[in-house]
Amino acid sequence: MRAKNAQYYRDLKLTVDTFHKLVTMAETANYLGVNTSTVSRRLKDADELGIRYNTDMDIVLTNVGLAKRNQAQQDLNRIKNKSFREDARLENAVSEYYREMVDILKEKDVFHGLDIKPVKSVSGGCLIIHWSDHHLNERVELVHNTFDWNVAARRLKKHVQAAKRTAIAYGIKHIHIQFTGDLLNSDRRMDELLANAGNRAKASVLAVDLYSQAILDVAKDFDVTVSGISGNESRVNKELSWVAEGATDNYDFAIYEMLDLYIGDKVKFMRPDNPSESVISLAGQNVLSIHGHGAVGVNNLQKSVQEIKGRYIANGIKIDFVIWGHIHEAVIADWYARSASLVGSNTFNENALNLAGRASQNLYVLNDDGGFDGLKIDLQNTDNIEGYDLSERLYAYNTKSAKKLHKPQTIMQVVI
């Protein structure tokens, strides 16, 4: 039935009264100046609404108004009940996640430890290891790219090895590891979250095990500091939040906090005032780290970076270098750099966006005399890399052999 207003009900009442007097639809239509189909429809609507001959029009409009108000209240109650159910389910799911995580952490020998020397404060140049968009717990099964926990462990090891070689070549003793978010893969749909609370908790603890090995691997040979911010994919809630409290409701934040608790006595963890972005002074330069899902896009990057720097300059803070991730494609320019992902290509970027991708992460050498040297480390192939150890019992799923994922491809050949 079409949208209703007072005139609509008056037309129905007039049609009913006229039809009662003239009897036939044709005569009623001719009298009202409409076609017979309109008369038929009006009579049917009037019958459904209980509008009869001699019914007072004021009563009709009053009843309609009451029905509208009743429907509005029903809609309001439905919205309120739906919101309450979703909030309750989310709270229960997150509580279950933390209970599961605590149970795992109570077990002994959850993490793989490494002996390292104490951290010393140093001066001079600095190398930044940029870790962004690792999307741990994601599985990719393409012919030309696979990704699971084992692949992640090998790619992370390859990046650390490249960082060590670079630092040695530059004569650098201080390495800073910067997380810029999206450490775990997105999994915010309610049914998945309720069904996979154990998986999320295990994935978080397994991520801490993996990162602690990589960080302590660097710390065996260098003085190390670490800082981290939250991304958008690892958030617990569906909606994005730009305030500090919302940014901490994030699996990235939980992983970073556990790393600090676990190896904070061996490596210095720096805590930003805002978990969404941070400014850290390294080698005399102010480095701004963001995730990149709001402040910058894919076009006109230089203008976006200038606007971000202007916001800080307005508060008396000079920004020398801006780094972020999010887009899964590496870019290194004069004043900024964007890291790609540890995952590489997947079905979304290829089929939905028609874009190809490769796994890579960035390194930056901050020079004492200003400026930086940027280096993209390709991590796609890791056949000769032995990855970090992983706790088999913490797996959320059984990772398949990479060889089984390579399907044979038939090449059509024309023989003349």
C-alpha positions in Angstrom: 0.0 0.0 0.0 1.4 3.4 -1.0 2.4 6.1 1.5 -0.6 7.6 3.3 -1.7 11.1 4.3 -4.9 12.8 5.3 -6.0 13.4 1.6 -5.4 9.7 0.8 -8.0 8.7 3.5 -10.4 11.4 2.3 -10.2 9.9 -1.2 -10.9 6.5 0.1 -13.9 7.8 2.1 -15.3 9.7 -0.9 -14.9 6.7 -3.1 -16.8 4.4 -0.7 -19.6 6.9 -0.3 -20.0 7.4 -4.0 -19.9 3.7 -4.8 -22.6 3.1 -2.2 -24.9 5.6 -4.0 -24.1 4.7 -7.6 -23.5 0.9 -7.1 -21.3 0.3 -10.2 -17.5 1.0 -10.5 -17.9 2.5 -13.9 -20.4 5.1 -12.8 -18.3 5.8 -9.6 -15.2 6.3 -11.8 -17.0 8.6 -14.2 -18.4 10.6 -11.3 -15.0 11.0 -9.6 -13.1 11.5 -12.8 -10.8 8.5 -12.4 -10.5 5.1 -14.0 -12.1 2.0 -12.7 -8.8 0.4 -11.6 -8.4 3.4 -9.2 -11.8 2.9 -7.8 -11.1 -0.8 -7.4 -7.9 -0.2 -5.6 -9.5 2.4 -3.3 -12.3 0.1 -2.4 -9.9 -2.7 -1.5 -7.7 -0.3 0.6 -10.8 1.0 2.4 -12.0 -2.5 3.2 -8.6 -3.4 4.6 -8.6 -0.2 6.8 -12.2 -0.7 7.9 -13.6 2.4 6.2 -17.3 1.9 5.6 -20.2 4.0 4.4 -21.4 6.6 6.9 -18.1 6.3 8.9 -17.2 9.7 10.4 -14.0 11.0 8.7 -12.6 12.4 12.0 -12.9 8.9 13.5 -11.0 7.5 10.5 -8.1 10.0 10.8 -8.0 9.6 14.6 -7.7 5.8 14.2 -5.0 6.2 11.6 -3.0 8.5 13.8 -3.2 6.0 16.7 -2.1 3.2 14.4 0.9 5.3 13.2 1.9 6.2 16.8 1.6 2.5 17.8 3.7 1.4 14.9 6.3 4.1 15.7 6.6 2.8 19.3 6.9 -0.8 18.0 9.7 0.3 15.7 11.4 2.1 18.5 11.2 -0.9 20.8 12.5 -3.1 18.1 15.5 -0.9 17.6 16.2 -0.6 21.3 15.9 -4.4 21.7 18.2 -5.1 18.8 20.8 -2.6 20.1 20.7 -4.2 23.5 21.1 -7.7 22.1 24.1 -6.8 20.0 25.8 -4.9 22.9 25.2 -7.9 25.2 26.5 -10.4 22.7 29.6 -8.3 21.9 30.3 -7.9 25.7 29.9 -11.6 26.2 32.2 -12.4 23.2 34.9 -10.0 24.3 34.7 -11.3 27.9 35.0 -14.9 26.6 38.1 -13.8 24.5 39.9 -12.4 27.6 38.9 -15.5 29.8 40.3 -17.8 27.1 43.5 -15.7 26.8 44.1 -15.8 30.6 43.7 -19.6 30.6 46.3 -19.9 27.9 48.7 -17.6 29.6 48.5 -19.5 32.8 50.0 -22.5 31.1 53.8 -22.9 31.3 56.2 -22.7 28.4 53.7 -20.9 26.1 56.4 -18.7 24.6 59.8 -19.4 23.1 62.4 -17.5 25.0 65.8 -16.2 24.0 68.7 -15.0 26.1 69.8 -11.5 25.3 72.1 -8.8 26.7 70.6 -5.8 28.6 69.4 -2.8 26.6 71.8 0.2 26.6 71.1 3.7 25.6 73.1 4.7 22.5 73.5 7.8 20.4 74.1 8.1 16.6 72.0 6.9 13.7 69.0 4.6 14.0 67.4 1.9 11.9 63.6 1.6 11.9 62.0 -1.8 11.3 58.5 -1.0 10.1 55.9 -3.8 10.8 52.5 -3.1 9.4 49.4 -5.1 8.2 50.6 -8.5 9.1 47.0 -9.8 9.3 48.0 -12.9 11.3 45.4 -15.6 11.4 44.5 -15.0 7.7 44.8 -17.8 5.3 45.5 -17.3 1.6 45.4 -20.2 -0.8 46.3 -18.8 -4.2 48.4 -20.6 -6.8 51.0 -17.8 -6.7 50.7 -16.9 -3.0 50.0 -18.7 0.2 49.8 -17.3 3.7 49.4 -18.9 7.1 51.2 -18.8 10.5 54.2 -20.8 9.1 54.6 -18.4 6.2 54.3 -15.4 8.5 57.1 -16.8 10.7 59.4 -17.2 7.7 58.7 -13.8 6.2 59.2 -12.1 9.6 62.5 -13.9 10.0 63.6 -12.8 6.5 62.8 -9.2 7.4 64.8 -9.3 10.6 67.7 -10.8 8.8 67.6 -8.0 6.2 67.4 -5.4 9.0 70.5 -6.8 10.7 72.5 -6.8 7.5 71.5 -3.2 6.8 72.3 -2.0 10.3 75.7 -3.7 10.2 76.4 -2.1 6.8 75.6 1.3 8.1 77.4 0.8 11.4 74.2 1.3 13.4 73.8 0.0 17.0 70.2 1.2 17.7 67.2 -0.4 16.0 63.7 0.8 16.7 60.8 -1.5 15.8 57.6 0.4 14.9 54.2 -1.4 14.7 51.6 0.5 12.7 48.6 -1.7 13.2 46.4 -4.5 11.7 48.4 -7.3 13.3 45.5 -9.7 13.3 43.1 -10.2 10.5 39.6 -8.7 10.6 37.0 -10.9 12.2 34.3 -8.6 13.6 31.0 -10.3 12.5 29.1 -11.3 15.6 28.6 -15.0 14.8 32.3 -15.4 13.9 33.4 -13.6 17.1 31.1 -15.7 19.3 32.2 -19.0 17.6 35.9 -18.2 17.5 36.6 -16.6 20.8 39.1 -19.3 21.5 40.7 -18.8 18.1 41.0 -15.1 18.7 42.6 -15.6 22.1 45.0 -18.2 20.7 45.8 -16.1 17.8 46.7 -13.2 20.1 49.0 -15.3 22.3 50.5 -16.9 19.2 51.2 -13.5 17.8 53.0 -12.5 21.0 55.1 -15.6 20.8 56.0 -14.9 17.2 56.8 -11.2 17.8 58.7 -11.8 21.0 61.0 -14.2 19.2 61.6 -11.7 16.3 62.2 -8.7 18.7 64.6 -10.7 20.9 66.3 -11.9 17.8 67.1 -8.3 16.9 68.0 -7.6 20.5 70.7 -10.2 20.6 72.9 -8.0 18.5 71.5 -4.5 18.8 70.0 -2.1 21.3 66.3 -2.2 20.7 63.3 0.0 21.4 59.7 -0.7 20.4 56.5 1.3 19.9 53.1 0.5 18.4 49.8 2.0 17.4 46.4 0.4 16.5 45.0 -0.2 13.1 41.4 -0.5 11.8 41.2 -4.2 10.9 42.1 -5.4 14.4 39.4 -3.3 16.2 36.9 -5.2 18.4 33.9 -3.0 17.6 32.3 -2.6 14.1 32.6 1.2 14.2 35.8 3.1 13.9 36.9 5.2 16.8 39.3 8.2 16.7 39.6 8.7 20.5 42.2 7.1 22.7 39.7 4.9 24.6 38.3 3.5 21.3 41.8 2.8 19.9 42.6 0.6 22.9 39.6 -1.6 22.3 41.8 -3.3 19.7 43.6 -6.6 19.4 46.8 -4.7 18.3 46.7 -2.9 21.6 46.2 -6.2 23.5 49.2 -7.8 21.7 51.4 -4.8 22.3 50.5 -4.8 26.0 51.3 -8.5 26.4 54.6 -8.0 24.6 55.5 -5.3 27.1 54.5 -7.5 30.0 56.4 -10.5 28.6 59.7 -9.0 27.4 59.5 -5.4 28.7 62.4 -6.1 31.1 64.7 -6.9 28.2 63.5 -4.4 25.6 62.2 -0.9 26.1 58.6 -0.4 25.0 57.5 3.2 24.4 53.9 4.2 25.2 52.3 6.9 23.0 49.8 9.3 24.4 47.4 8.4 21.6 47.2 4.7 20.6 46.0 5.8 17.1 49.2 7.7 16.2 52.5 8.6 17.8 55.5 10.9 17.5 58.9 9.5 18.6 62.2 11.3 18.4 64.9 9.1 16.8 68.4 10.2 15.8 67.3 13.8 16.3 64.3 13.4 14.0 60.6 13.4 14.9 58.9 10.4 13.3 55.1 10.3 13.1 53.5 6.9 12.9 49.9 6.4 11.8 48.0 3.5 10.4 46.7 5.4 7.4 43.0 4.5 7.3 41.8 8.1 7.8 44.5 10.7 7.3 45.8 9.6 3.9 44.4 7.9 0.9 46.0 6.6 -2.3 46.1 9.8 -4.3 48.0 13.1 -3.7 50.1 11.6 -0.9 52.4 14.6 -0.6 49.4 17.0 0.0 48.0 14.6 2.6 51.3 14.4 4.5 51.7 18.2 4.4 48.3 18.6 6.0 49.1 16.1 8.7 52.4 17.8 9.5 50.6 21.1 9.5 48.3 19.9 12.3 51.3 19.1 14.4 53.1 22.3 13.5 50.1 24.2 14.8 50.8 22.6 18.2 54.5 23.5 18.0 55.7 20.0 17.0 57.9 19.7 13.9 57.5 16.4 12.0 60.5 15.2 9.9 59.2 11.8 8.7 55.7 10.2 8.4 55.2 6.4 8.1 52.1 4.3 7.7 50.6 1.2 6.1 47.0 0.2 5.4 47.0 0.1 1.6 49.2 -3.0 1.3 51.5 -1.4 -1.3 54.9 0.0 -0.6 55.8 3.7 -1.3 59.0 5.4 -0.3 59.3 9.2 -0.9 61.3 12.1 0.4 59.3 12.9 3.5 57.1 9.8 4.0 56.9 6.1 3.4 54.2 3.5 3.3 54.8 -0.2 4.0 53.0 -3.0 2.3 51.7 -6.2 4.1 53.1 -9.4 5.3 50.3 -11.3 3.5 50.8 -10.3 -0.1 48.1 -10.8 -2.7 44.8 -12.3 -1.7 41.4 -12.9 -3.3 40.0 -9.5 -2.2 42.6 -7.3 -3.8 42.8 -9.4 -6.9 39.1 -10.2 -7.6 37.4 -7.3 -5.9 39.9 -4.5 -6.6 41.7 -6.0 -9.7 45.0 -5.3 -8.1 48.1 -7.5 -7.7 50.3 -7.5 -4.6 53.5 -8.9 -3.1 54.5 -9.4 0.5 57.0 -6.8 1.7 58.0 -4.6 4.6 60.1 -1.5 4.9 63.3 -0.5 6.6 64.5 3.1 7.2 67.9 4.4 8.2 67.7 7.7 10.0 70.9 9.6 9.5 72.6 11.8 12.1 72.8 14.7 9.7 69.1 14.5 8.8 67.0 12.6 6.2 66.6 8.9 5.8 67.4 6.1 3.5 64.4 3.9 2.8 64.5 0.2 1.7 61.6 -2.1 0.7 62.4 -5.7 1.6 60.6 -8.2 -0.7 59.3 -11.1 1.5 57.3 -13.0 -1.1 59.6 -16.0 -1.4 61.0 -17.7 1.7 61.9 -21.2 0.5 65.3 -21.1 2.1 64.3 -19.4 5.3 63.7 -21.3 8.6 61.0 -19.4 10.4 60.6 -18.8 14.1 59.2 -21.5 16.3 55.4 -21.8 16.7 53.4 -23.6 19.4 51.4 -26.2 17.5 48.8 -26.5 20.2 47.9 -22.8 19.9 46.9 -23.1 16.2 43.4 -21.9 15.5 43.4 -24.2 12.4 45.8 -26.7 10.8 48.0 -24.9 8.3 48.3 -26.8 5.1 51.5 -27.7 3.3 52.3 -24.9 0.8 53.1 -27.6 -1.9 49.5 -28.9 -1.7 48.2 -25.5 -2.5 49.9 -25.3 -5.8 47.5 -26.6 -8.4 48.8 -27.8 -11.8 48.1 -25.3 -14.6 47.5 -26.5 -18.1 49.1 -24.3 -20.8 47.4 -24.4 -24.2 49.9 -24.8 -27.0 49.1 -24.5 -30.7 51.4 -26.7 -32.8 51.7 -25.7 -36.5 
